[in-house]
Amino acid sequence: MSGVGVAVLVIILFLLVVLSAAIKVVKEYERGVVFRLGRLVGTRGPGLILLIPFIERMVKVDLRTVTMDVPAQEVITRDNVTVRVNAVAYFRVLDPNAAVVNVADYIRATSQIAQTTLRSVLGQSVLDELLSERDKINQELQRIIDEQTEPWGVKVSIVEVKDVELPQSMQRAMARQASVRGGRREGEAGRAAVEAERLLRGVFELFPDNPLPAFRLAELYVRTGRPAEAVELLDDIVERLDPTLADVYALRGRAREALREPEAARQDYLRALSLDPSLGEVREALRRLGVPEESLPPVPMSPRSVRPAGGGGWETLWYRR
């Protein structure tokens, strides 16, 4: 009886082994490459796959897109600059048979091809192209790698250069160059402002009773961050020359706002708006200072065109400025 039990147990175990070798499940995103006695039979799946036990063997291949980081590479560009570059590649298997039969490990093989191609393509580019024409370089990398992996049934869809690391010495040199350029521009702007101030002050001294040179000089002071001097000049215009110029009050309001005197700025803006209600920038400044729109003078109406009136004659069409 014990011998019969052992035989039944052996038969059950043998059937389980046969069934496990004969029945396979292939997922939707996989394909099974089947070999029969070492010869390629074809691709099967997805779903339930039946194999001839001990005669057929199946290798599963994942068809999903693989995201592969290309390790950082030391590259010498065409203009002899050493940079460190890394990239990322996206690829997927289109032909499972070729991916199994034509290459031992298609993922590792694709990674190696991507590294060598990255060094080769970037080595043919100068540093300016590497920094400014990234899209063109990415397309060239994708095309070359895709051509080389096509016999393996692999489709490379995207290759992107992620980061370009410059040597520290070059970064410092570029920073110094940018600083020199910025300083040169600031120096030129400063010299131009000094020259403009000298000319305007000379005109103001020649024509002390003309408010225009003083107003332009005050504008220059406001633009160059000297609001206190602008307020002093504008006070002189209001007291001595012409207290009815709306632009003078508007500019003095800007200067006092820069001096963090909101109440005085508000009074100047309101005075400017009372002289010329069409000043939109002054209205915006008053709203910024918390003055409600309904308390401001109404926007004036201006004639736009004329047309024949119904009872004879002409009538004027108006619009808000």
C-alpha positions as CSV (number, residue, x, y, z in Angstrom):
1,M,0.0,0.0,0.0
2,S,2.9,2.3,0.8
3,G,4.5,1.5,-2.5
4,V,1.3,2.4,-4.4
5,G,1.0,5.7,-2.5
6,V,4.6,6.6,-3.4
7,A,3.9,5.9,-7.1
8,V,0.8,8.0,-7.1
9,L,2.7,10.8,-5.5
10,V,5.5,10.6,-8.1
11,I,2.9,10.6,-10.9
12,I,1.2,13.7,-9.4
13,L,4.5,15.5,-9.1
14,F,5.4,14.6,-12.7
15,L,2.1,15.9,-14.0
16,L,2.6,19.1,-12.1
17,V,6.0,19.6,-13.6
18,V,4.6,18.8,-17.1
19,L,1.7,21.2,-16.6
20,S,4.0,24.0,-15.4
21,A,6.2,23.5,-18.4
22,A,3.3,23.3,-20.8
23,I,1.1,26.1,-19.6
24,K,2.3,29.7,-19.6
25,V,0.6,33.1,-19.2
26,V,1.8,36.0,-21.2
27,K,0.6,39.5,-20.1
28,E,-0.9,42.1,-22.4
29,Y,2.4,44.1,-22.7
30,E,4.5,41.0,-23.2
31,R,5.1,38.5,-26.1
32,G,6.5,35.0,-25.9
33,V,9.3,33.9,-28.3
34,V,9.0,30.1,-28.7
35,F,11.8,27.8,-29.6
36,R,11.2,24.1,-30.5
37,L,14.2,21.9,-30.1
38,G,16.4,25.1,-30.4
39,R,14.7,26.4,-33.6
40,L,12.7,29.6,-33.6
41,V,9.0,28.8,-34.0
42,G,7.6,32.4,-33.6
43,T,5.9,34.8,-31.3
44,R,2.9,33.9,-29.2
45,G,0.6,35.8,-26.8
46,P,-0.8,37.6,-25.0
47,G,-2.9,35.2,-22.9
48,L,-2.7,31.5,-22.1
49,I,0.1,29.7,-24.0
50,L,0.3,25.9,-24.4
51,L,3.8,24.5,-25.0
52,I,5.0,21.0,-25.8
53,P,6.7,19.9,-22.5
54,F,10.5,19.5,-22.8
55,I,10.3,20.2,-26.5
56,E,9.4,23.8,-26.6
57,R,10.8,26.7,-24.6
58,M,9.5,30.3,-24.4
59,V,11.3,33.6,-23.7
60,K,9.2,36.5,-22.6
61,V,9.9,40.0,-24.0
62,D,8.5,43.2,-22.6
63,L,7.1,45.6,-25.2
64,R,6.7,48.6,-23.0
65,T,8.8,51.7,-23.4
66,V,12.1,51.6,-21.5
67,T,13.5,54.7,-19.9
68,M,17.3,54.4,-19.8
69,D,19.7,56.9,-18.2
70,V,22.9,57.1,-20.2
71,P,25.8,57.4,-17.7
72,A,27.7,60.6,-17.7
73,Q,30.4,60.7,-20.3
74,E,33.6,62.8,-20.5
75,V,33.6,64.4,-23.9
76,I,36.2,66.6,-25.7
77,T,34.4,69.0,-28.0
78,R,35.7,70.0,-31.4
79,D,37.1,73.2,-29.9
80,N,39.1,71.2,-27.3
81,V,36.8,71.8,-24.3
82,T,36.3,68.9,-21.9
83,V,32.7,68.6,-20.7
84,R,30.8,66.0,-18.8
85,V,27.4,65.1,-20.4
86,N,24.6,62.7,-19.5
87,A,21.5,61.9,-21.4
88,V,18.3,59.8,-21.3
89,A,17.0,57.5,-24.0
90,Y,13.5,56.1,-24.6
91,F,13.1,52.9,-26.6
92,R,10.8,49.8,-27.0
93,V,10.9,46.5,-28.7
94,L,9.1,46.2,-32.0
95,D,10.3,42.8,-33.1
96,P,10.5,40.3,-30.2
97,N,12.1,37.6,-32.4
98,A,15.0,39.9,-33.4
99,A,15.4,41.1,-29.8
100,V,15.9,37.6,-28.6
101,V,17.7,36.0,-31.5
102,N,20.0,38.8,-32.8
103,V,21.4,40.1,-29.5
104,A,22.2,38.5,-26.2
105,D,20.9,41.5,-24.0
106,Y,19.2,44.2,-26.0
107,I,18.9,46.6,-23.0
108,R,22.7,46.5,-22.2
109,A,23.5,46.6,-25.9
110,T,21.4,49.7,-26.4
111,S,23.0,51.3,-23.4
112,Q,26.5,50.7,-24.8
113,I,25.5,52.0,-28.3
114,A,24.0,55.1,-26.7
115,Q,27.2,55.9,-24.7
116,T,29.6,55.5,-27.7
117,T,27.2,57.5,-29.9
118,L,27.0,60.3,-27.3
119,R,30.7,60.6,-27.2
120,S,31.1,60.5,-30.9
121,V,28.4,63.1,-31.8
122,L,29.3,65.6,-29.1
123,G,32.9,65.3,-29.9
124,Q,32.1,66.6,-33.4
125,S,30.4,69.7,-32.0
126,V,31.8,72.9,-30.6
127,L,30.8,74.1,-27.2
128,D,28.5,76.8,-28.5
129,E,26.5,74.3,-30.6
130,L,26.3,72.0,-27.6
131,L,24.8,74.7,-25.5
132,S,22.6,76.5,-28.0
133,E,21.5,73.8,-30.5
134,R,20.4,71.1,-28.1
135,D,17.4,70.0,-30.2
136,K,19.5,69.4,-33.3
137,I,22.0,67.3,-31.4
138,N,19.2,65.3,-29.8
139,Q,17.7,64.5,-33.2
140,E,21.1,63.4,-34.5
141,L,21.7,61.1,-31.5
142,Q,18.2,59.6,-31.9
143,R,18.7,58.9,-35.6
144,I,22.1,57.3,-35.2
145,I,21.2,55.1,-32.2
146,D,17.9,54.0,-33.9
147,E,19.8,53.0,-37.1
148,Q,22.2,50.9,-35.0
149,T,19.6,49.1,-32.9
150,E,17.1,48.4,-35.8
151,P,18.6,44.9,-36.5
152,W,17.8,44.0,-32.9
153,G,14.1,44.9,-33.3
154,V,14.5,47.9,-31.0
155,K,13.0,51.3,-31.8
156,V,14.7,54.3,-30.2
157,S,12.1,57.1,-30.1
158,I,13.7,59.9,-28.0
159,V,17.2,60.8,-26.9
160,E,17.7,63.9,-24.8
161,V,20.9,65.4,-23.5
162,K,20.0,66.2,-19.9
163,D,22.9,68.1,-18.5
164,V,26.2,69.6,-19.7
165,E,28.8,70.2,-16.9
166,L,31.5,72.7,-17.7
167,P,34.9,72.6,-15.9
168,Q,35.1,74.9,-12.9
169,S,37.9,76.9,-14.5
170,M,35.7,77.6,-17.5
171,Q,32.7,78.5,-15.3
172,R,34.8,81.0,-13.5
173,A,36.2,82.5,-16.7
174,M,32.7,82.8,-18.2
175,A,31.5,84.5,-15.0
176,R,34.4,87.0,-15.1
177,Q,33.7,87.7,-18.7
178,A,30.0,88.3,-18.0
179,S,30.9,90.5,-15.1
180,V,33.2,92.6,-17.2
181,R,30.6,93.0,-19.9
182,G,27.9,94.0,-17.3
183,G,30.3,96.5,-15.7
184,R,31.1,97.9,-19.1
185,R,27.4,98.4,-19.9
186,E,26.8,99.9,-16.5
187,G,29.7,102.3,-17.0
188,E,28.5,103.4,-20.4
189,A,25.0,104.0,-19.0
190,G,26.4,105.9,-16.1
191,R,28.5,108.1,-18.4
192,A,25.5,108.8,-20.6
193,A,23.4,109.8,-17.6
194,V,26.2,112.1,-16.3
195,E,26.5,113.7,-19.8
196,A,22.7,114.2,-20.1
197,E,22.6,115.8,-16.6
198,R,25.4,118.1,-17.5
199,L,23.7,119.2,-20.7
200,L,20.2,119.6,-19.1
201,R,21.7,121.6,-16.2
202,G,23.5,123.9,-18.7
203,V,20.3,124.5,-20.6
204,F,18.4,125.1,-17.3
205,E,21.0,127.7,-16.2
206,L,20.8,129.4,-19.6
207,F,17.0,129.6,-19.5
208,P,16.0,129.7,-15.8
209,D,12.5,131.0,-16.5
210,N,11.7,128.0,-18.8
211,P,10.2,125.1,-16.9
212,L,11.0,122.5,-19.6
213,P,14.7,122.0,-18.9
214,A,14.1,121.7,-15.2
215,F,11.3,119.2,-15.8
216,R,13.5,117.1,-18.1
217,L,16.3,117.2,-15.5
218,A,13.9,116.1,-12.8
219,E,12.8,113.2,-15.0
220,L,16.4,112.2,-15.3
221,Y,16.8,112.3,-11.5
222,V,13.7,110.0,-11.1
223,R,15.0,107.5,-13.7
224,T,18.4,107.3,-12.1
225,G,17.2,106.8,-8.5
226,R,17.6,110.4,-7.2
227,P,14.0,111.3,-6.2
228,A,14.9,113.8,-3.5
229,E,16.7,116.0,-6.0
230,A,13.8,115.6,-8.4
231,V,11.3,116.8,-5.8
232,E,13.5,119.9,-5.1
233,L,13.5,120.9,-8.8
234,L,9.8,120.3,-9.2
235,D,9.0,122.3,-6.1
236,D,10.9,125.2,-7.8
237,I,8.9,124.8,-10.9
238,V,5.6,124.9,-9.0
239,E,6.6,127.9,-6.8
240,R,8.4,130.1,-9.4
241,L,7.5,129.0,-13.0
242,D,4.2,127.4,-13.7
243,P,1.9,125.8,-11.1
244,T,-0.6,124.6,-13.7
245,L,1.4,121.9,-15.4
246,A,-0.2,118.5,-14.7
247,D,2.9,116.6,-15.7
248,V,4.9,118.4,-13.1
249,Y,2.6,117.2,-10.3
250,A,2.5,113.7,-11.8
251,L,6.3,113.5,-11.8
252,R,6.5,114.9,-8.3
253,G,4.0,112.2,-7.2
254,R,6.3,109.5,-8.7
255,A,9.3,111.0,-6.9
256,R,7.5,111.2,-3.6
257,E,6.2,107.7,-4.0
258,A,9.8,106.5,-4.5
259,L,10.7,108.4,-1.2
260,R,8.0,106.4,0.6
261,E,5.8,109.5,1.2
262,P,2.4,108.0,0.1
263,E,0.2,110.9,1.4
264,A,2.3,113.6,-0.3
265,A,2.3,111.5,-3.5
266,R,-1.4,111.1,-3.3
267,Q,-1.9,114.8,-3.1
268,D,0.3,115.4,-6.1
269,Y,-1.5,112.8,-8.1
270,L,-4.9,114.3,-7.3
271,R,-3.7,117.7,-8.2
272,A,-2.4,116.4,-11.6
273,L,-5.7,114.6,-12.2
274,S,-7.6,117.8,-11.4
275,L,-5.6,119.6,-14.1
276,D,-5.8,116.8,-16.7
277,P,-8.4,114.1,-15.9
278,S,-7.2,112.1,-18.9
279,L,-3.9,111.0,-17.3
280,G,-4.3,107.2,-17.2
281,E,-1.0,106.5,-15.4
282,V,-2.0,108.9,-12.6
283,R,-5.3,107.1,-12.2
284,E,-3.5,103.8,-12.0
285,A,-1.1,105.2,-9.4
286,L,-4.0,106.5,-7.3
287,R,-5.7,103.1,-7.4
288,R,-2.4,101.6,-6.3
289,L,-2.3,104.0,-3.3
290,G,-5.8,103.0,-2.3
291,V,-7.9,105.9,-3.7
292,P,-11.3,104.6,-4.9
293,E,-12.2,105.1,-8.5
294,E,-15.5,106.7,-7.8
295,S,-13.8,109.6,-5.9
296,L,-11.7,110.5,-8.9
297,P,-12.7,113.1,-11.6
298,P,-14.6,111.5,-14.5
299,V,-12.8,110.6,-17.7
300,P,-13.4,113.4,-20.1
301,M,-15.2,112.9,-23.4
302,S,-13.6,113.9,-26.7
303,P,-15.1,114.4,-30.2
304,R,-14.5,111.4,-32.4
305,S,-16.4,112.2,-35.6
306,V,-19.4,114.0,-36.9
307,R,-22.4,112.7,-38.9
308,P,-25.6,114.2,-40.4
309,A,-28.2,114.8,-37.7
310,G,-31.8,113.6,-38.2
311,G,-33.3,117.1,-38.3
312,G,-30.7,118.7,-40.5
313,G,-27.2,119.9,-39.6
314,W,-24.5,117.7,-37.9
315,E,-24.1,116.0,-34.6
316,T,-20.8,115.1,-32.9
317,L,-20.0,111.6,-31.7
318,W,-18.1,111.3,-28.5
319,Y,-15.9,108.7,-26.9
320,R,-14.1,108.3,-23.6
321,R,-10.3,108.8,-23.6
